[in-house]
Amino acid sequence: MLRHNKKGSAVDVIFVAVVLLVFAMVTLLGFTITSKFDDKIQDIAFIPQEAKDSTDTLKGHYTGIMDNVILLLLGVLVISSFILAYLVKLHPIFLPFYILVFFFIVVFAGVLSNIYQEMAESPQLSPYADQLTFTTQLLYFLPFVVAIIGILVMVATYKLGDSMGG
């Protein structure tokens, strides 16, 4: 997805996993900063109530919007990976190599999932990660999500039953 004239491959599955991890980490840190900022604003006496209500509303909308944006991002990345993979026609002889690489990609997704879990379970971020329901669950089950995406890319790339296509 990053290079010019690149077609769908196993690298796209890694790209999806890394983008989801980075987006989730930025979302979690952004929500933490927004919440702490809102808490400080609420404590200041001379700030008008309208401003306090605005920051509280912003914090309230943040979880719902960003939690749904990660699902939208996942959908867009999966569809684009599937379309790019569909444009490639490879001989099925390369399928065992894809499966071998696919195994390492799922293990790598497990490492990425553990990175987010460690971050989300830290005492400073845990209360905020609990409020980002979709994000946290998606990253906890990232290896399974990556496995499903990888299988879709494999089916689209190798088009089982269509040997060399042309």
TORDO-783176 format. One record per residue: x, y, z of N, C-alpha, C, O in turn; residue in one letter. Coordinates in steps of 0.02 Angstrom, whole numbers, plus 32768, in hexadecimal, padded with zeros to 4 digits. Layout:
BEGIN
XYZXYZXYZXYZA
...
***
This chain:
BEGIN
80287FC48000800080008000802A803F8000801380757FEDM
80698039801580928074801B80B980837FDB80C580BD7FCBL
80CD804F7FB680F8805A7F7C80CE80637F3D8095804C7F39R
80EB80867F0D80CA80917ECD80CB80507EA480FD802C7EA5H
809680407E82808F80047E5980947FC47E8280A57F8F7E67N
80867FC77EC280887F8B7EEC80457F6A7EE980117F8A7EEAK
80467F287EE780087F027EE680017EDF7F2980307EDC7F50K
7FC67EC37F367FB77EA47F767FE67E6A7F867FF97E447F5AG
7FF87E647FC680237E2E7FDB801E7E2780277FF57E488047S
80487DFB8042804A7DF1808A80627E2F80AF80527E3980E9A
80877E59808C80A07E9780AC80657EC480BE80697EE980EFV
80307EC280977FF67EEA80A87FD77ED680EB7FBD7F00810FD
7FDA7E9680FA7FBF7E7E813A7FE87E9B81747FCC7EAF81A7V
802A7E9D816D80557EBB81A080457F0681A580407F2181DCI
803C7F26816C802C7F6D816B7FEB7F7B81927FE87FAB81B8F
7FB87F5281877F797F5B81AB7F837F5581F67F697F7E821CV
7FA97F23820B7FB47F1882537FDA7F5382727FC87F6A82A9A
800D7F6B825080357FA2826C800C7FE2826E80108008829EV
7FE67FF082397FBC802D82387F89802B82707F7D805D8291V
7F6A7FF1827B7F397FEB82B27F5B7FF682F67F3E80188321L
7F967FDB83007FB97FE5833F7FCA802F834A7FBE804A8380L
7FE6804E83187FF98095831E7FBC80C0832B7FBD80ED8355V
7F8780B483067F4980DB830F7F2D80D083557F1881008375F
7F2E8093836E7F13808483B07F3D80A683E67F2280C18416A
7F7F80A583DE7FAA80C5840F7FA0811184107F9C812F8445M
7F9C812F83D67F90817783D17F4C818883EE7F4581BB8411V
7F1A815F83E17ED7816B83FB7ED7816784477EB981928469T
7EF8813584627EFA812D84AB7F1F816784CC7F08818284FEL
7F57817A84B07F7D81B384CC7F5581F484C57F55821E84F2L
7F3581FD848B7F0C823984817ED2823D84B17EC3827384CBG
7EB2820484BE7E7A820484ED7E93821185347E718233855BF
7ECD81F885457EE9820585877EF8824F85907EE7826C85C4T
7F16826D855E7F2682B585627EE682DE85657EE1830C858CI
7EB582CC853B7E7582F1853B7E5282EC857E7E37831D8597T
7E5382B1859C7E3282A785DD7E5582CE86147E3482EE863ES
7E9682CC86147EBB82F186487EB3833C863F7EAF83628670K
7EB1835286007EA6839985F27E6183AE860B7E5983E38629F
7E2F838485FE7DEB839386157DE8839586617DC683C0867ED
7E0A836886827E0A836886CB7E2883A886E77E0F83C48718D
7E5E83BF86C87E7E83FE86DF7E51843A86D27E4C846786FBK
7E30843B86987E02847286887DC8847486BA7DB484AA86D0I
7DAE843A86CC7D76843786FB7D8A845187407D5F84698765Q
7DCA844D87527DE2846387947DED84AE87997DF084C987D0D
7DF384D087617E02851887617DC0853E876B7D9185368744I
7DBE8568879E7D80858A87B27D6C85C387837D3085CD8778A
7D9C85E887687D8B862487427D78861686F87D68864586D4F
7D7B85D886E37D6885C7869E7D1C85C2869B7CFD85A286C6I
7CFD85E286687CB485E086627C998597865C7CBC856B8643P
7C5D858E86727C3E854C86717C368531862A7C3984F5861FQ
7C2B855E85F97C24854885B47C648527859B7C6284F68576E
7C9D854285AF7CDD8524859B7CE684E085BB7CFF84B2859CA
7CD384DB85FA7CD8849B861D7CAA846785FC7CBD842C85F5K
7C6F847D85EA7C40844F85C87C5B843985847C518400856FD
7C7B846885617C978457851F7CCF842385237CD083F484FCS
7CFC842B85537D3183FA85597D1683B785707D308382855DT
7CE383B8859A7CC4837985B07CA1835685767CA383198570D
7C80837D854B7C60836185107C93834484E07C89830E84C4T
7CCB836884D77D01834F84AC7D1A830C84C57D2482DE849DL
7D25830685057D3D82C885227D09829085197D1B8257850DK
7CC982A2851F7C94827085177C8F825684D07C82821B84C5G
7C9A8282849F7C95826D84597CD4824884417CD182218412H
7D0C825484627D4C8238844C7D4981EC844A7D5E81CD8419Y
7D2F81CE847F7D30818484817D058166844A7D1A81378429T
7CCA818084417C9D8164840E7CB7816E83C87CB48140839FG
7CD181A983BA7CE881B783767D28819083667D2B816E8333I
7D59819483927D98817383837D92812783867DB581038362M
7D65810E83B07D5A80C783B37D3B80AD83737D4A8076835CD
7D1080D583557CF180C083157D2080CD82DA7D1C80AA82A8N
7D4B80FE82E07D7A810D82A97DAA80D2829F7DBD80C38267V
7DBE80B182D57DEC807982CD7DC9803F82A87DEA801B8282I
7D88803782B27D638004828B7D5F801882427D657FEE8216L
7D53805882357D52807181F07D96806881D07D9B80528196L
7DCB807881F47E0F807081DB7E1D802781CA7E3A80188196L
7E097FFA81F67E127FB381EA7DED7F9E81AA7E097F7A8181L
7DAF7FB481A37D897FA381677DA87FBC81277DAC7F9880F6G
7DBF7FFA81287DDE801780EC7E1F7FF380DB7E2B7FE480A0V
7E477FE4810D7E867FC181007E7B7F7A80E77E9F7F6380BBL
7E4A7F5881037E3C7F1380ED7E227F1380A57E387EEA807CV
7DF47F4080967DD97F4280527E0F7F54801F7E127F367FEAI
7E397F8580307E6E7F9880017EA17F607FF97EBA7F547FC2S
7EB27F3D802F7EE07F0480297EC27ECD7FFF7EE47EAF7FD6S
7E827EC080087E607E8C7FE17E5E7E9E7F977E6A7E737F6CF
7E4F7EDC7F887E4D7EF27F427E927EEE7F227E9A7ED67EEAI
7EC57F057F467F097F017F2C7F1F7EB97F227F407EA97EF1L
7F0C7E8D7F507F1E7E467F497EF87E267F0F7F137DFA7EEEA
7EBC7E3C7F037E957E207ECC7EB37E317E887EAA7E0D7E57Y
7ED77E697E847EF57E7E7E457F327E547E337F497E577DFAL
7F4C7E2F7E637F887E067E587F727DBF7E487F457DA47E69V
7F927DA17E177F857D5A7E087FC67D357E0E7FF47D3E7DE6K
7FCC7D0B7E4180087CE57E4D7FF97C9B7E457FC27C837E4FL
802C7C777E3180257C2F7E2A80207C107E7080427C267E9EH
7FF57BDD7E787FEC7BBE7EBA802B7B9D7ED6802B7B897F10P
805F7B967EAF809D7B787EC980BC7BA37EFF80E27B8B7F29I
80AC7BE47EFF80C77C127F31809E7C127F7180B17C337FA2F
80677BEE7F73803B7BEC7FAE805F7BD47FED80557BF28021L
80897BA07FEB80AC7B8B802980D97BC3804580DF7BC98082P
80F77BEA801A81217C21803280F67C568055810A7C728088F
80BC7C648038808E7C94805780787C7A809B80767CA180CBY
80687C3A80A080527C1E80E080897C238114807C7C32814EI
80C77C17810181007C1E812F81077C668147810E7C728183L
81057C94811881097CDB812A80CD7CF0815480D37D178183V
80937CD5814280557CE38166805A7CCF81B080427CF381DBF
807A7C9781BE80847C81820380AC7CB5822A809A7CC78262F
80E27CCE820C810B7D00822E80E67D43823680F07D678267F
80BB7D52820780937D90820C80637D8C8247805B7DBD826CI
80447D52825180167D4A828A803C7D4E82CC80237D6B82FCV
80787D3182CF80A17D36830B80B47D80831780B37D978350V
80C67DA382E280D77DEA82E8809A7E13830080A27E418327F
805F7E0182E880227E22830080187E15834A7FFE7E41836EA
802B7DDA836280277DCC83AA80557DF983D180447E108408G
80907E0683B680BF7E3483D780A27E7A83D980A57E9C840CV
80847E9083A280657ED283A0802C7ED783D180237F0A83F2L
80057EA183D67FCD7E9F84067FE77EA5844D7FCA7EC88476S
801E7E83845C803B7E86849F80557ECC84AE80527EE284E8N
806F7EEF847C80867F348487804C7F5F849D80527F8584CDI
80137F5A847B7FD97F82848E7FBF7F6C84D27FAC7F9784FBY
7FBE7F2C84E07FA47F1485207FCE7F2E855A7FB37F43858DQ
80107F2D8552803B7F488586802E7F928591802C7FAA85CAE
80247FB5855B80177FFD855F7FD3800985807FCC803485ABM
7FA07FE4856B7F5D7FEE85847F547FD885CC7F287FF185EFA
7F7D7FAA85E37F777F9186277FA37FB786597FA37FA78694E
7FC77FE986417FEF8011866F7FBF8039869C7F89804C8686S
7FD3804586DA7FA6806787097F8F80AD86F17F5780C28700P
7FBA80D086CC7FA9811386B57F758112867C7F4D81408677Q
7F7780DE86527F4D80DD86167F1280AE861B7EE380B185F3L
7F128082864C7EDE804F86527E97806B86567E6B80518634S
7E8A809F867E7E4580B886807E2E80D5863D7DF280D3862DP
7E5C80EE86167E49810C85D67E4280D585A17E1780DA8575Y
7E6C80A285A47E67806B85747E268045857D7E0A802B854CA
7E0D804185BA7DCE801E85C67D93804185A57D6180218595D
7D998081859A7D6280A7857A7D6580A1852E7D3380B0850CQ
7D9D808E85127DA4808484C97D96803A84BA7DC5801384ADL
7D57802784BB7D447FE184B87D5A7FBE84787D7D7F8C847BT
7D467FD9843E7D577FB983FE7DA27FB783F37DBD7F8483DCF
7DC37FED84027E0B7FF183F87E2F7FBD84217E5A7F998407T
7E1E7FB984607E3F7F8A848D7E317F4284787E5F7F198476T
7DF37F3284697DE27EEE84557E037EDB84127E1B7EA3840AQ
7E037F0983E37E217EFC83A27E6B7EEE83A97E857EC08389L
7E8E7F1483D37ED67F0983DB7EE47ECC84067F197EAD83FEL
7EB87EBA84347EC27E7D845A7EBD7E3F842D7EE07E0E8437Y
7E917E4383FB7E877E0B83CD7EA87E17838A7E947DFA8357F
7EDC7E4183887EFD7E5183497F187E1483247F127E1382E7L
7F357DE283457F4D7DA8831E7F147D8582F87F1E7D6E82C0P
7ED97D8083177EA07D6182F57E887D8C82BA7E787D728285F
7E867DCD82C57E717DFB828F7EA37DF682557E8F7DF4821BV
7EE37DF682657F177DF182317F127DAE820D7F1D7DAA81D1V
7F037D7982327EFB7D3782127EC27D3781E07EC87D1C81A9A
7E8B7D5681F17E517D5A81C47E637D8381867E537D70814EI
7E837DBD81927E987DE7815A7EC97DC2812D7EC47DC580F0I
7EF87D9F814B7F2A7D7981257F0A7D4380FB7F1F7D3880C2G
7ED87D2181167EB57CED80EF7E8F7D0D80B57E907CF2807EI
7E6F7D4680C17E4C7D68808A7E7D7D7D80537E6F7D748018L
7EB77D9880677EE97DAC80367F037D6F80107F0F7D727FD4V
7F0D7D3880347F257CFB80147EF37CE27FE07F067CD17FA8M
7EB47CDF7FF37E817CC87FC47E7D7CF57F887E767CDE7F4FV
7E807D367F937E7C7D657F5B7EBA7D627F2F7EB47D697EF2A
7EF47D587F4D7F327D567F267F387D167EFD7F4A7D187EC2T
7F2B7CDF7F1D7F367C9F7EFC7EF87C847ED97EFC7C527EB5Y
7EBF7CA37EE57E807C917EC47E7C7C467EB97E827C2E7E80K
7E737C237EEF7E747BDA7EEE7E4B7BC07EB47E0F7BCF7EAEL
7E6A7B987E8A7E497B7C7E4F7E5B7BA17E107E4B7B897DDAG
7E7A7BDB7E157E8E7C037DDB7EDA7C047DD97EF97C2A7DFED
7EF87BDA7DB07F417BD27DB37F667C117D9E7F747C3B7DC9S
7F767C1A7D607F9E7C537D4D7F737C8F7D387F8D7CC77D35M
7F357C867D2B7F0A7CBF7D197F2B7CEC7CE77F697CEE7CE3G
7F097D107CC27F2D7D3B7C957F037D687C747F1A7D917C4BG
***
